[in-house]
């Protein structure tokens, strides 16, 4: 049977609406073609934006040793962030609206100008720096649909919006530029108890390296970063699955903190 981008996107949309558990990927939608996977992502995004709002940025997955060890995958990869899934500082989400909620601690960058497609040479940490207008601490909210981590493949993750369920940004920090963004410690706590710690330098060495990778990859796909977009640069810790009824706090030293309440259904 020939692979159908439209059918794969429709299946994902149905899974999303039903909050269905997808332990492993259906054989009919399996592919080794990364470009095809991103085409499915684009088709799925067209369905998502109807209720979740327009594209406002990107997340970068599979960028740090903790995440690579947890998933057994190689990266990086990107996924779309939708406007109505972006939250500020504190957020409450309901457990009956997620299949399985994970929190990933990230530096989130805000782009200050349209980023031209790379021309003579790819972007690197130094050349992409001029396009960073702000850095904040944050959580990426992960919806992994109850995936079986012993059977993961990267292309299904790409197709499924990179598992991006939302982005929670800390309050703006006017002194962010004074910080060494490649040398910050961070932690995730549940109900006041630290459950995981990490280091910002584990994310491809520096969050600007992640941003450069994204700008180059988007250029290869005929896309661009635009002024005002947010970029969630990758988790410095393994994904932490939030127990229903608990409160998760993410902190990055000097940069800020976010609070996520995972509320039981009323």
N, C-alpha and C positions, 0 to 999 in steps of 0.2 A: 504494500500500500504506500502510495506517495505521501510524503510529509505535507501536511496542510497547515500553513501558518494561521489561517483563519480559525480552523478547528481547534488548534492548540490554544489560541487566545481565548476562544469561547469557553473551552473547558476550564481554563484558569479562572475566568470570570465567574463561572458557575461554582467552582470550588471556593472562591473568595466569598461569594454571597452566602453559601451554605456553611461557611466556617468548617469545612470538612477536613478530617485528618487525612494527610497524604504521606503515608509512611515511606513509600518509594514511588518512583515516577513510572507512569504507564509506558509500556514498550512502544506504543504507536506514536508517542511524542518524544522519543529518545533520539538524539542526534549528536554526532561528534563535530558538527559544523558550528563554530562559535558565531560566525556572522548570521547564520540562520537563527540561532538562539536570540541574538539581539533584535532581529526582525520580529520575532514573536513578542519580545519585550515591548517593542514599539506598538504592535497591534494590541497587546493587553493594555498598555497605557491609554490608548484611545478609549477603551471601555472604562478604565478607572477614573479618568478626569471628569466624567459626567457627574459623578457625585463627590469625588474627592478633590476637585479643583485642578487648575492647570499645573503644568510642570514649573517648579520653582527652584530646582537644583538637582543634585545627584549625590548618592552615597557611593562610597568605594568599599568593596568587600575584599576580604582575604589579603590583608596587608601586614599582619603581625604573627610572630611565632605562636602565640597562644591560640589565635584563631585557626591557623593552619594545622596545629596539632589537634585541635578539637574537631575539625571537620575532615581532616585527611585530604584536603583539596589544595590546589595550587592557584595562585591569583596573580595580580588583582583582577577584579571585575567591577562593573558599575551598575547602578540601578537608579530609577527616577524617584524624586521626592515630589509629592503633590501638596498643593497649598493648604488644603484643609487638614492635612496630617502634620502640620508644623505647629508646635506648641511653645509657649514662652515660660521659662523658669520653673513653673509648677504645673503639673497636669494630673488629672484623674481619669483613668480609663476603666471600663467595666469588664470583668472577667468573662461574662457571657458573650462578649463581642470579639473574642480572640480565640484561636485554636490553642496556641501556646505562645506566650509573650516572653521575649527575651530583651535584656537591656545590654547595650554595648557602649562603653565609655569612650568618647571621641572628642578630638578637637574639631570644631566646626568653623570653617572659613566662609567669609562673605566676600564675594567678588565685587570689585569697585569699578570695573569697566568691562566692556565687551572684549573678549579674548580672541584675537585673530587666529585663524588656523595656522599651525606651524608651517614655515616656508623653507628656509635654507637648512635648518636643523631643528630637531625636536626641542621642546621646552625642557629646561632642567630647573633645579631648585633656585638658582640665581635669577634666571630669566623670567620665571613665573611670579617671582616675589612682588613685582610692581603691581600685580593685579589683585593683591590681597588688601582688602579694606578693613577687615576686622577678623578677630579670632575669638571664639567663645568655647567654653566647656559645653558638653552636651551628652545626651543619650541618643543613640539610634534605637528605636523600638523595632524589634525583630518579630516578624510573624513567619515562623518556619513550618507551620501547618502540621506540627507533630512529626517532622521528618525522622526517618531512621538514619542516624549518623553513621552507621556501619555500611550504608549503601548510597552515600551521596555521590553526585557528579556535579561538575561546575555548571554545565549548560542548563540544566533544569533551574538552578538558582538564578542564573541570568534571566531566563524566560520569566520567572516569577518575581520580577521587579527587584531582584537582588535581595528578596525577603524584606524589603523596606516596608514597615508598617507605620512609621512616623518618625519625626525628629523633634526632640525636646532641647531647646537652647537655653543656656544660662543667661542671666542678665548681662548687658553689655559691660565690658571692662575697659575703661578709657586708657588704662596702662598696659594693655595687652602687648603692644609693640616693644615694651621694655623687657619682656620675658624671653627667655631662651626656649622657644616652643619645642625644640628637639630634646629638651632635658628637664621634663616635668614629671613628677610622680602623680599617680591618680589612684582612686579607690572606689569600689562599689560597696554600699552597705544595704542590708535589709533590716528594717526595724532597729536601726542603730548599731548593728553588728557588721563589721567589715567582713565581706565574703570573698573579695578578690582585689588584688592590687596589680598595678602595671606601670609602664613607663612610656612616655610619649615617643622616645627615640626608637622604640620597637616597631613603630609604624613606618616602614620603609626608610628608617633612619631619621626622617623629619616629615612633618605634615606637608611641607611644600613639595617634597618629592612625590607624594601622593597626588597633589594638585597638578603637578606637571604631567604625571602619567595620565591623569584624566583628560587634560587638555589635548594631549597627543592622541589618545584613543578616540576621543570625540571627533577630532579632526579627521582621523582615518575613516570614521563613519559618516562624514559629512555633516557633523553637528558642531555646535560651539557653546562655550560658556558665555553667558551674558551678564551684564551689569545687574547687581542685586541678587544673583543666584547664591544659594547656600550649598556648600560642599562638605559633607560629612566624611572625613578623611580616612576613617578606618579605626577599628577598636584596638585600644592598647591592652585589653583584657579579653579572655575568653567570654563568649556570650553567657550571661547569667540569667537563668530562667526565673522569673519573678513569681513567688508563691501567691496565689489569690488571697486577697485580704491583707497583704503586706504593703509597706512603703519602701521604695528603693531610692537611695540618694547616691548620686554620682558626683565626685569631687576631683578637680584637677588643681594642684597647688598653684596659687597665684592667679588662676584663670577664672575660677568660679565653681558653682555647684548647681545641680538640678534635683528636683524632687518629683518622683512618680508614685502616685497612689494607685494600686491595683485593686479596685473595689469589687467586693462580692456583689452579686445581683441582689436587688432589693425585693 
